[in-house]
Amino acid sequence: MNVNPITVLNLMLCVIIFAFGYLGFKKSNNRMIMSIAIAFGLFGISHLMLVLHAARSLAFVLILIRTAAYLIVLLTFSRAAFKK
Protein backbone atom coordinates (compact mmCIF):
# COMPACT_ATOMS: atom_id res chain seq x y z
CA MET A 1 0.00 0.00 0.00
CA ASN A 2 1.57 3.24 -1.18
CA VAL A 3 0.47 6.30 0.83
CA ASN A 4 1.06 9.87 -0.30
CA PRO A 5 2.94 11.72 2.48
CA ILE A 6 1.21 14.99 1.60
CA THR A 7 -2.18 13.39 2.22
CA VAL A 8 -0.97 12.03 5.57
CA LEU A 9 0.35 15.48 6.51
CA ASN A 10 -2.98 17.07 5.52
CA LEU A 11 -4.81 14.49 7.64
CA MET A 12 -2.63 15.22 10.67
CA LEU A 13 -3.06 18.97 10.28
CA CYS A 14 -6.84 18.60 9.97
CA VAL A 15 -6.94 16.55 13.17
CA ILE A 16 -4.84 19.16 15.01
CA ILE A 17 -6.97 22.06 13.72
CA PHE A 18 -10.15 20.19 14.65
CA ALA A 19 -8.82 19.53 18.17
CA PHE A 20 -7.78 23.16 18.71
CA GLY A 21 -11.09 24.33 17.31
CA TYR A 22 -12.99 22.09 19.69
CA LEU A 23 -10.91 23.29 22.64
CA GLY A 24 -11.37 26.90 21.55
CA PHE A 25 -15.12 26.39 21.33
CA LYS A 26 -15.25 24.80 24.78
CA LYS A 27 -13.38 27.80 26.21
CA SER A 28 -15.18 30.61 24.34
CA ASN A 29 -18.49 29.03 23.31
CA ASN A 30 -18.01 30.75 19.92
CA ARG A 31 -20.04 28.85 17.32
CA MET A 32 -17.93 30.19 14.45
CA ILE A 33 -14.86 28.46 15.89
CA MET A 34 -16.77 25.20 16.13
CA SER A 35 -18.07 25.57 12.57
CA ILE A 36 -14.54 25.88 11.21
CA ALA A 37 -13.44 22.95 13.38
CA ILE A 38 -16.26 20.82 11.95
CA ALA A 39 -15.22 21.78 8.42
CA PHE A 40 -11.65 20.69 9.10
CA GLY A 41 -12.99 17.51 10.66
CA LEU A 42 -14.77 16.82 7.38
CA PHE A 43 -11.60 17.59 5.42
CA GLY A 44 -9.82 15.15 7.73
CA ILE A 45 -12.36 12.46 6.93
CA SER A 46 -11.79 13.03 3.21
CA HIS A 47 -8.01 12.73 3.68
CA LEU A 48 -8.49 9.57 5.74
CA MET A 49 -10.53 8.12 2.87
CA LEU A 50 -7.58 8.78 0.57
CA VAL A 51 -5.09 7.23 2.99
CA LEU A 52 -7.28 4.12 3.30
CA HIS A 53 -7.72 3.99 -0.50
CA ALA A 54 -11.50 4.21 -0.12
CA ALA A 55 -11.82 7.36 -2.21
CA ARG A 56 -12.02 5.57 -5.55
CA SER A 57 -14.98 3.42 -4.58
CA LEU A 58 -16.65 6.26 -2.66
CA ALA A 59 -15.84 9.16 -4.98
CA PHE A 60 -19.34 10.64 -4.76
CA VAL A 61 -19.23 10.56 -0.95
CA LEU A 62 -15.82 12.23 -1.03
CA ILE A 63 -17.22 14.99 -3.24
CA LEU A 64 -20.15 15.50 -0.86
CA ILE A 65 -17.90 15.64 2.21
CA ARG A 66 -15.52 18.18 0.70
CA THR A 67 -18.35 20.30 -0.71
CA ALA A 68 -20.03 20.36 2.70
CA ALA A 69 -16.76 21.38 4.36
CA TYR A 70 -16.15 24.21 1.90
CA LEU A 71 -19.74 25.42 2.27
CA ILE A 72 -19.39 25.47 6.07
CA VAL A 73 -16.25 27.60 5.79
CA LEU A 74 -17.88 29.88 3.20
CA LEU A 75 -21.04 30.39 5.28
CA THR A 76 -19.09 30.93 8.49
CA PHE A 77 -16.82 33.55 6.95
CA SER A 78 -19.71 35.26 5.16
CA ARG A 79 -21.59 35.54 8.46
CA ALA A 80 -18.51 37.12 10.03
CA ALA A 81 -17.92 39.45 7.08
CA PHE A 82 -21.48 40.70 6.82
CA LYS A 83 -22.40 40.66 10.50
CA LYS A 84 -24.39 43.72 11.54
N, C-alpha and C positions, 0 to 999 in steps of 0.2 A: 504494500500500500504506500503510494507516494503522496506525501502531504506537502502542500505549498506553505513555506514558512511565513509568507506574508498573510495568508489566511489565518494561520495560527496566531500571529501577532495581532491581527485585527480582532480575533475572538477574545484574546486576553485583555486587550484594551477596552473592548465592549463590556466585559465582565467587571473590570475595575471601574469604569465610568458608571455602570449600573449600580455598583455597590456604593460608590461615593454619592451618587444621586439619591439613593435610598436613605443613606445616613443623613444627607443634607435635608431631605424631606422630613425625616423624623425629628430633626433639631428645629427646623424653621416652620414646618407645616405648610410650605409653599408648594402649591399644586403644580406650578410650572416646572419646578425642579423635578418633581416626580414624573411629569409627562415626558421630559427629556430622558430621564432614566429608563422609563418604559420603552421609549423608542430605541435606545441603545441596547436594551435587553432583547428587543426584536431583531436588531441587527446582529447581535450575538448569536441568536438562534439560527439566523441565516448562515452565518459563518460556520457554526457547528455542523449544519447540514452539509456544507462543502467539505469540511474536514472528514466527516463520516461517509462521504461519497454518496449521500442521499439526494443531492440536488438534482441529479439527472432524472431520477425517477419521479421526483416531486417538484419539477420545475415550476408548475403553476402555483403551488403552495409557496415556493420561494419568492415568486413574483408578488404574491399577495402580502407576504410578511414584510418584504422590503418596501412595498408601496405604502402599507399601513404605517411603517416606521417613519418614512419621509413625510407622510401627511400629518402625523403627530407633531413632528418638528416644525413643519410649516405652519400649522394651526397655532401651536404654542408661541412661536415667534411673532406671528401676525397679531395675536392677542396682546402681546407685550408692546409691539410697535404702534398699535392703534388704540391702546388703552386710553380711556378718557379720564 
